[in-house]
Amino acid sequence: MVLTQTEPDSHLYRRTLSADCLTPPAVFARLLEQGDCFLLESAEGGERWGRFSILAISPACRAVSKGSATHLVHRDGSEEVFSGDILQWLRQQVIAQPAPKADDLPFAGGAVGFFGYQLVSHFEGIPADLPDPVGAPESAFLLVDRFMVFDNLRGTLTCCVRLPKDESSEAQKVLDGMERSLYKGNAAAAMNLDAVDTAHVSPEAQTTQADFEAAVSQAKEYILTGDIFQVVLSQRFSKDLACSPFDIYRAVRYINPSPYLFYLHIGDTILVGSSPEILVRKDGDKAIVRPIAGTRPRGKSADEDAALAEELLADTKELAEHVMLVDLGRNDLGRVCEYGTVQLTESMAIERYSHVMHIVSQVEGKLRADTDAIDLLAATFPAGTVSGAPKVRAMQIIHELEPVARGPYAGCVGYLGYGGERMDTAIAIRTAVIHGGRVHIQAGAGIVADSVPRNEHIECVNKASAMFRAVALAEAQQQHNAPSDIEDGQQS
């Protein structure tokens, strides 16, 4: 579906400052108390920071979706209920709006937020009737017209505001306020990173080990009878929040830097994550998916690292799973791309991160003229790496075998730029959901014909434990600091 754009009557006003004495987390820490906000960062290969970091506070609007209702809260505090779903709201408020010209920036305003896994009920008819003990929104976005972009290569910070072309004086006032905010608020205390080796927490599992292993056994029956090739079953682990959510982000940033690092505070929900995998990316008429499947730990030396990479690329089981997910990506893009344009542009490359390496491939296609970013999202959501193959039947089995709704887990986090020309989304894995004074972390395992139920349970525990290490480090920081108010995810 494509909507006609409105007349271009807006302009992106900018002010570029030196940032040699500033960092994105340091600036963001001073702004946290102002409510709805986000910070997006990136680490390439877990070894160097990506060029840009984006942050914002005081959005033009907050849109929160649960059930059939989309509740809006505007910057001035006024509230309303949008008559359509959140996808329609995004089409009207973002895609149908003109995109300010800012080719040198990765983001020029738009919507930033998340779609929970339950969005599948809109696209594929999967029932939305599982209990949801967490209570987080199904989807939530901030409409962003004021934001800051760090250029980590050039050492600059660009403050941006989108306003009509005849409001230059108002824009300068807003930019003045943004510049002053860099030095207001409370600075974050240094984090004691030595505590990471001893940090430990004991979360509560939503599912007993016996129940999860029984679900794995049932999934294997479906595989053996030919219903599916693979299904991803997950389980949730939770604990009471006993630290600053932003300290969890700081700890994740240190322990497990990834291509998609994010801190989202939207209403009464906070998401903190470090995802390695895109769901889908749109750049003009180009659509990109980048499946990840196959994992080994990093070696202790260059020789060991190379040997582990060679071993991974020779593992027939890992390769078969990867090929299956690449084919799934081809099929997904084929639903919205011009015939003959879907191509494998990178095949089975090794991508290294701080603690692990993965096999990755990249599939690209040219979008049809009658499709937009929401159509592209619908074609690719959710990722095969968190559902299975064939995708729809795998999702039906997930609905049958998992006892509670997934919430944000296995959905996506990202942004959609004004005009709909740019969209970048990451799969919501390695993500902490903070809501109602609790921290929830979910992890899954890909079930295949020869899966051992106990081993799949252990895989889920190990994946969740990596994120809980960050929670434990943040809790150690809280105990080290002088007593202070803890942001518990209940601010509005």
C-alpha positions as CSV (number, residue, x, y, z in Angstrom):
1,M,0.0,0.0,0.0
2,V,1.3,3.5,-0.9
3,L,0.0,6.8,0.4
4,T,0.4,10.1,-1.4
5,Q,2.9,12.3,0.4
6,T,1.8,15.7,1.7
7,E,3.3,18.8,0.3
8,P,6.8,19.4,1.6
9,D,6.3,22.2,4.0
10,S,8.8,21.2,6.7
11,H,12.5,21.7,7.1
12,L,15.2,20.1,9.2
13,Y,16.9,22.8,11.2
14,R,20.4,21.7,12.4
15,R,23.1,22.8,14.7
16,T,26.5,21.0,14.7
17,L,28.6,21.0,17.9
18,S,32.0,19.5,18.7
19,A,31.6,16.4,20.8
20,D,35.2,15.7,21.7
21,C,34.3,15.9,25.4
22,L,30.9,14.2,25.1
23,T,29.8,10.6,24.7
24,P,26.3,9.3,23.7
25,P,25.7,7.5,27.1
26,A,27.0,10.5,29.1
27,V,24.7,12.9,27.3
28,F,21.7,10.5,27.5
29,A,22.2,9.9,31.2
30,R,21.5,13.6,31.9
31,L,18.3,13.4,29.9
32,L,16.7,10.2,31.3
33,E,14.5,11.9,33.9
34,Q,12.5,13.6,31.2
35,G,10.4,10.6,30.3
36,D,9.9,9.1,26.9
37,C,13.3,8.8,25.2
38,F,15.6,6.5,23.2
39,L,19.3,5.8,22.5
40,L,20.4,3.8,19.5
41,E,24.0,2.8,19.0
42,S,26.0,0.2,17.1
43,A,29.2,-1.8,17.5
44,E,30.7,-3.4,14.4
45,G,32.0,-6.9,15.0
46,G,31.9,-6.2,18.7
47,E,35.3,-4.5,18.3
48,R,34.7,-0.9,17.2
49,W,31.8,1.5,17.5
50,G,29.6,2.3,14.5
51,R,29.8,5.7,13.1
52,F,26.5,7.1,14.3
53,S,24.6,7.2,17.6
54,I,21.1,8.6,17.8
55,L,19.2,9.8,20.8
56,A,16.1,11.8,21.6
57,I,13.8,13.0,24.3
58,S,10.4,14.9,24.3
59,P,8.8,13.2,21.3
60,A,6.0,14.9,19.4
61,C,3.7,11.9,20.2
62,R,3.8,8.5,22.0
63,A,1.7,5.7,20.4
64,V,1.0,2.6,22.4
65,S,-1.0,-0.3,21.0
66,K,-2.7,-3.1,23.0
67,G,-5.5,-5.1,21.5
68,S,-7.4,-3.1,18.9
69,A,-6.7,0.3,20.5
70,T,-3.8,2.7,19.8
71,H,-3.5,5.3,22.6
72,L,-1.8,8.6,21.7
73,V,-0.1,11.0,24.1
74,H,1.1,14.3,22.6
75,R,3.9,16.5,23.7
76,D,1.5,19.0,25.3
77,G,0.0,16.2,27.4
78,S,-3.2,15.8,25.5
79,E,-4.4,12.3,24.9
80,E,-6.6,10.6,22.3
81,V,-7.4,7.1,21.0
82,F,-6.5,6.6,17.3
83,S,-9.4,5.0,15.3
84,G,-7.1,2.6,13.4
85,D,-4.3,0.2,14.4
86,I,-0.7,1.3,14.9
87,L,0.2,0.3,11.3
88,Q,-2.3,2.8,9.9
89,W,-1.0,5.4,12.3
90,L,2.6,4.9,11.1
91,R,1.4,5.2,7.5
92,Q,-0.4,8.5,8.2
93,Q,2.0,10.1,10.5
94,V,5.3,8.9,9.1
95,I,5.2,7.4,5.6
96,A,2.7,10.0,4.2
97,Q,4.8,12.9,5.5
98,P,7.7,14.5,3.5
99,A,11.2,13.4,4.3
100,P,13.6,16.3,5.1
101,K,16.7,16.3,3.0
102,A,19.5,15.0,5.1
103,D,21.6,12.5,3.1
104,D,24.5,12.9,5.5
105,L,22.5,11.7,8.5
106,P,21.3,8.1,9.2
107,F,18.0,9.4,10.6
108,A,16.1,12.6,9.8
109,G,13.1,12.1,12.1
110,G,10.2,9.7,12.1
111,A,9.1,6.9,14.4
112,V,11.3,4.9,16.8
113,G,10.0,2.0,18.8
114,F,9.1,-1.7,18.7
115,F,6.6,-4.2,17.4
116,G,5.9,-7.1,19.7
117,Y,5.8,-10.7,18.4
118,Q,2.0,-10.6,18.6
119,L,2.0,-8.4,15.4
120,V,1.8,-11.8,13.6
121,S,-2.0,-11.8,14.4
122,H,-2.3,-8.8,12.0
123,F,-0.4,-10.5,9.2
124,E,-0.9,-14.3,9.4
125,G,-4.1,-14.8,11.5
126,I,-2.3,-16.4,14.4
127,P,-4.6,-16.1,17.5
128,A,-3.8,-13.4,20.0
129,D,-5.4,-15.2,23.0
130,L,-2.4,-16.4,25.1
131,P,-2.2,-15.0,28.7
132,D,0.2,-12.0,29.0
133,P,1.6,-11.8,32.6
134,V,4.1,-9.1,31.7
135,G,1.5,-6.6,30.5
136,A,3.8,-4.6,28.2
137,P,2.3,-3.0,25.1
138,E,2.0,-5.1,21.9
139,S,3.7,-2.3,20.0
140,A,4.9,1.2,21.0
141,F,6.5,4.1,19.0
142,L,7.7,7.6,19.6
143,L,7.1,10.2,16.8
144,V,10.4,12.0,16.7
145,D,10.9,15.5,15.4
146,R,13.7,16.6,17.8
147,F,16.8,14.5,18.1
148,M,20.6,14.4,18.3
149,V,23.0,12.5,16.1
150,F,26.6,11.7,17.2
151,D,29.1,11.3,14.5
152,N,31.6,9.1,16.3
153,L,34.1,9.4,13.4
154,R,34.2,13.1,13.1
155,G,33.6,13.8,16.8
156,T,30.5,15.9,16.3
157,L,27.0,16.2,17.7
158,T,24.2,17.5,15.5
159,C,21.0,18.8,17.1
160,C,18.0,18.6,14.8
161,V,14.5,19.8,14.9
162,R,11.8,19.4,12.2
163,L,9.5,22.4,11.8
164,P,7.7,24.3,9.0
165,K,10.0,26.4,6.8
166,D,8.6,29.7,8.1
167,E,9.4,28.9,11.8
168,S,13.1,29.6,11.8
169,S,13.0,31.6,15.0
170,E,11.1,28.9,16.9
171,A,13.6,26.3,15.6
172,Q,16.5,28.3,17.0
173,K,14.8,28.4,20.4
174,V,14.4,24.7,20.3
175,L,18.0,24.2,19.3
176,D,19.2,26.5,22.1
177,G,17.3,24.4,24.6
178,M,18.7,21.2,23.2
179,E,22.3,22.6,23.5
180,R,21.6,23.7,27.1
181,S,20.3,20.2,28.0
182,L,23.7,18.7,27.2
183,Y,25.0,20.1,30.5
184,K,21.9,19.8,32.7
185,G,20.8,16.9,34.9
186,N,22.9,14.4,36.8
187,A,26.0,12.8,35.4
188,A,26.2,9.1,35.6
189,A,28.7,7.6,38.1
190,A,31.5,5.4,36.7
191,M,30.7,1.7,36.6
192,N,32.9,-0.8,38.3
193,L,33.6,-3.2,35.5
194,D,35.6,-5.6,37.7
195,A,32.4,-6.8,39.2
196,V,31.4,-8.4,36.0
197,D,33.3,-11.6,36.8
198,T,31.5,-12.2,40.0
199,A,28.1,-10.8,39.2
200,H,25.3,-13.3,39.4
201,V,21.5,-13.3,39.7
202,S,18.9,-16.1,40.0
203,P,15.9,-15.3,37.9
204,E,12.6,-17.1,38.0
205,A,11.6,-19.3,35.0
206,Q,8.1,-18.8,33.6
207,T,8.2,-22.5,32.5
208,T,9.4,-25.5,34.4
209,Q,12.3,-27.5,32.8
210,A,10.0,-30.5,32.5
211,D,7.3,-28.6,30.7
212,F,9.8,-27.0,28.3
213,E,11.3,-30.4,27.5
214,A,7.9,-31.8,26.9
215,A,7.2,-29.0,24.5
216,V,10.5,-29.8,22.7
217,S,9.5,-33.5,22.4
218,Q,6.1,-32.5,21.0
219,A,7.8,-30.2,18.5
220,K,10.0,-33.1,17.4
221,E,6.9,-35.1,16.7
222,Y,5.6,-32.4,14.4
223,I,9.0,-32.4,12.6
224,L,9.0,-36.2,12.2
225,T,5.5,-36.2,10.7
226,G,6.5,-33.6,8.2
227,D,4.6,-30.6,9.5
228,I,7.7,-28.4,9.8
229,F,11.5,-28.6,9.4
230,Q,12.3,-26.4,12.4
231,V,10.5,-24.4,15.2
232,V,12.0,-22.0,17.7
233,L,10.6,-22.5,21.2
234,S,11.4,-20.0,23.9
235,Q,11.0,-19.5,27.6
236,R,11.0,-16.4,29.8
237,F,13.1,-15.6,32.9
238,S,12.2,-12.8,35.3
239,K,13.2,-11.0,38.5
240,D,12.4,-7.9,40.5
241,L,14.1,-4.8,39.3
242,A,16.8,-3.7,41.7
243,C,18.9,-1.3,39.7
244,S,18.7,1.6,37.2
245,P,17.5,0.3,33.8
246,F,20.1,2.6,32.1
247,D,22.9,0.9,34.1
248,I,21.7,-2.4,32.5
249,Y,22.2,-0.7,29.1
250,R,25.6,0.5,30.1
251,A,26.5,-3.1,31.3
252,V,25.2,-4.7,28.1
253,R,27.1,-2.1,26.1
254,Y,30.3,-3.3,27.8
255,I,29.7,-7.0,28.0
256,N,28.1,-7.7,24.6
257,P,28.4,-4.9,22.1
258,S,26.4,-5.7,19.0
259,P,25.3,-4.0,15.7
260,Y,22.0,-3.0,17.3
261,L,22.3,-1.5,20.8
262,F,19.1,0.2,22.1
263,Y,17.5,1.8,25.1
264,L,13.8,2.6,24.6
265,H,11.7,4.2,27.3
266,I,8.1,4.4,26.0
267,G,5.4,5.1,28.6
268,D,5.7,2.6,31.4
269,T,7.9,0.2,29.5
270,I,11.6,0.1,28.9
271,L,13.5,-2.1,26.4
272,V,17.2,-2.6,26.7
273,G,18.9,-4.8,24.1
274,S,22.0,-5.8,22.1
275,S,20.7,-7.6,19.0
276,P,23.1,-9.0,16.4
277,E,20.5,-9.5,13.7
278,I,18.5,-7.2,11.4
279,L,14.9,-8.2,10.7
280,V,14.6,-6.1,7.6
281,R,16.2,-2.9,6.2
282,K,14.8,-0.5,3.6
283,D,16.8,2.1,1.7
284,G,14.8,3.7,-1.0
285,D,13.5,0.8,-3.1
286,K,16.1,-1.7,-1.9
287,A,15.0,-4.3,0.7
288,I,17.6,-6.2,2.7
289,V,17.5,-9.2,5.0
290,R,20.5,-10.8,6.6
291,P,19.9,-14.2,8.1
292,I,22.2,-15.4,10.9
293,A,22.4,-19.1,11.8
294,G,25.4,-21.1,13.0
295,T,27.4,-20.1,16.1
296,R,30.8,-20.8,17.6
297,P,32.6,-19.1,20.5
298,R,35.5,-16.8,19.7
299,G,39.0,-18.3,20.0
300,K,41.5,-17.3,22.6
301,S,44.1,-16.7,19.8
302,A,44.0,-15.8,16.2
303,D,44.9,-19.4,15.2
304,E,42.2,-20.8,17.4
305,D,39.7,-18.3,16.1
306,A,40.4,-19.3,12.5
307,A,40.1,-23.0,13.3
308,L,36.7,-22.4,15.0
309,A,35.5,-20.5,11.9
310,E,36.7,-23.3,9.6
311,E,35.0,-25.9,11.9
312,L,31.7,-23.9,11.8
313,L,31.7,-23.7,8.0
314,A,32.2,-27.4,7.8
315,D,29.3,-28.3,10.2
316,T,26.7,-29.8,7.9
317,K,23.9,-29.3,10.4
318,E,24.7,-25.6,10.9
319,L,25.0,-25.2,7.1
320,A,21.6,-26.9,6.4
321,E,19.9,-24.7,9.0
322,H,21.5,-21.6,7.5
323,V,20.5,-22.5,3.9
324,M,16.9,-23.1,5.1
325,L,16.8,-19.6,6.6
326,V,18.3,-18.0,3.5
327,D,15.7,-19.6,1.4
328,L,13.0,-18.3,3.8
329,G,14.5,-14.8,3.4
330,R,14.3,-15.1,-0.4
331,N,10.7,-16.2,-0.2
332,D,9.8,-13.3,2.1
333,L,11.3,-10.7,-0.1
334,G,9.8,-12.3,-3.2
335,R,6.4,-11.4,-1.8
336,V,7.0,-7.6,-2.2
337,C,9.9,-7.3,-4.6
338,E,10.0,-7.1,-8.4
339,Y,10.3,-10.5,-10.1
340,G,13.8,-11.6,-10.7
341,T,15.4,-8.9,-8.5
342,V,15.8,-11.0,-5.3
343,Q,19.5,-12.0,-5.1
344,L,21.9,-13.5,-2.6
345,T,24.6,-10.7,-2.4
346,E,26.7,-12.3,0.4
347,S,26.9,-16.0,1.1
348,M,28.0,-17.7,4.3
349,A,30.4,-15.1,5.6
350,I,31.8,-15.4,9.1
351,E,30.8,-12.4,11.2
352,R,32.7,-12.0,14.5
353,Y,31.4,-10.4,17.7
354,S,32.9,-9.9,21.1
355,H,32.2,-13.5,22.4
356,V,30.9,-15.5,19.4
357,M,31.0,-15.8,15.6
358,H,28.1,-16.5,13.3
359,I,27.5,-17.5,9.7
360,V,25.7,-14.7,7.9
361,S,24.3,-14.2,4.4
362,Q,22.6,-11.2,2.8
363,V,19.6,-11.2,0.5
364,E,18.5,-8.1,-1.4
365,G,15.6,-7.2,-3.7
366,K,14.0,-4.2,-5.4
367,L,10.6,-3.3,-4.0
368,R,7.6,-3.1,-6.2
369,A,6.3,0.4,-6.8
370,D,2.9,-0.6,-5.2
371,T,4.5,-1.5,-1.8
372,D,5.7,0.5,1.1
373,A,7.7,0.0,4.3
374,I,4.8,-1.5,6.2
375,D,4.2,-4.1,3.3
376,L,7.9,-5.0,3.6
377,L,7.6,-5.4,7.3
378,A,4.5,-7.6,6.9
379,A,6.3,-9.8,4.4
380,T,9.3,-10.5,6.6
381,F,7.8,-10.5,10.2
382,P,8.7,-12.3,12.3
383,A,12.2,-13.5,11.4
384,G,12.6,-17.2,10.6
385,T,15.4,-17.3,13.2
386,V,12.8,-16.8,15.9
387,S,9.9,-18.7,14.4
388,G,10.9,-21.6,12.2
389,A,10.1,-23.1,8.8
390,P,7.7,-23.2,7.2
391,K,7.0,-20.0,9.0
392,V,3.2,-20.0,9.4
393,R,3.0,-23.6,10.5
394,A,5.9,-23.0,12.9
395,M,4.0,-20.0,14.4
396,Q,0.9,-22.1,14.9
397,I,3.0,-24.7,16.8
398,I,4.6,-21.9,18.9
399,H,1.1,-20.7,19.8
400,E,0.2,-24.2,20.8
401,L,3.3,-25.1,22.8
402,E,4.3,-21.8,24.5
403,P,2.1,-21.1,27.6
404,V,2.2,-17.3,27.5
405,A,2.4,-14.5,25.0
406,R,5.9,-13.6,23.9
407,G,5.5,-9.8,24.2
408,P,8.3,-7.7,22.7
409,Y,10.5,-10.8,22.4
410,A,11.0,-12.0,18.8
411,G,9.4,-8.9,17.4
412,C,11.6,-6.1,16.3
413,V,13.1,-2.7,17.4
414,G,14.0,0.1,15.1
415,Y,13.0,3.2,13.2
416,L,10.9,4.3,10.2
417,G,12.0,7.6,8.7
418,Y,9.6,10.3,7.4
419,G,8.5,9.5,3.9
420,G,9.1,5.8,4.4
421,E,12.3,5.7,2.4
422,R,14.4,4.5,5.2
423,M,13.6,1.7,7.7
424,D,16.0,-0.3,9.9
425,T,14.8,-2.9,12.3
426,A,16.5,-5.5,14.5
427,I,15.1,-8.7,15.9
428,A,14.2,-8.3,19.5
429,I,16.5,-10.9,21.0
430,R,19.1,-10.4,23.7
431,T,16.6,-7.9,25.1
432,A,15.5,-7.1,28.6
433,V,11.9,-5.9,29.0
434,I,11.3,-3.8,32.1
435,H,7.7,-3.3,33.1
436,G,5.9,-3.1,36.4
437,G,9.0,-3.2,38.5
438,R,10.2,-6.5,36.9
439,V,12.9,-7.4,34.4
440,H,12.0,-10.1,31.8
441,I,14.5,-11.8,29.5
442,Q,13.4,-14.4,27.0
443,A,15.5,-16.8,25.0
444,G,14.7,-19.5,22.4
445,A,16.2,-22.6,20.9
446,G,15.8,-23.9,17.3
447,I,14.2,-27.4,17.5
448,V,15.1,-29.9,14.7
449,A,14.6,-33.6,14.3
450,D,17.6,-34.7,16.4
451,S,17.3,-32.1,19.1
452,V,17.9,-33.3,22.7
453,P,15.2,-31.7,25.0
454,R,17.6,-31.2,27.9
455,N,20.2,-29.5,25.7
456,E,17.6,-27.1,24.2
457,H,16.6,-26.1,27.7
458,I,20.3,-25.5,28.6
459,E,20.7,-23.4,25.5
460,C,17.8,-21.1,26.5
461,V,19.2,-20.8,30.0
462,N,22.7,-19.9,28.7
463,K,21.3,-17.3,26.3
464,A,19.3,-15.6,29.0
465,S,22.2,-15.8,31.5
466,A,24.3,-13.6,29.2
467,M,21.8,-10.8,29.6
468,F,21.3,-11.4,33.3
469,R,25.1,-10.9,33.7
470,A,24.4,-7.3,32.7
471,V,21.5,-7.1,35.1
472,A,23.8,-8.4,37.9
473,L,26.5,-5.8,37.0
474,A,24.0,-3.0,37.1
475,E,22.8,-4.3,40.5
476,A,26.3,-4.2,41.8
477,Q,26.6,-0.7,40.6
478,Q,23.4,0.2,42.4
479,Q,24.8,-1.1,45.7
480,H,28.1,0.7,45.1
481,N,26.4,4.1,44.5
482,A,24.9,6.3,47.2
483,P,21.2,5.7,47.7
484,S,19.2,7.2,44.9
485,D,15.8,6.9,43.2
486,I,15.6,3.9,40.9
487,E,13.8,4.4,37.6
488,D,11.5,1.4,37.7
489,G,9.9,1.6,34.3
490,Q,6.7,3.1,35.8
491,Q,7.2,6.7,34.8
492,S,5.0,8.2,32.1
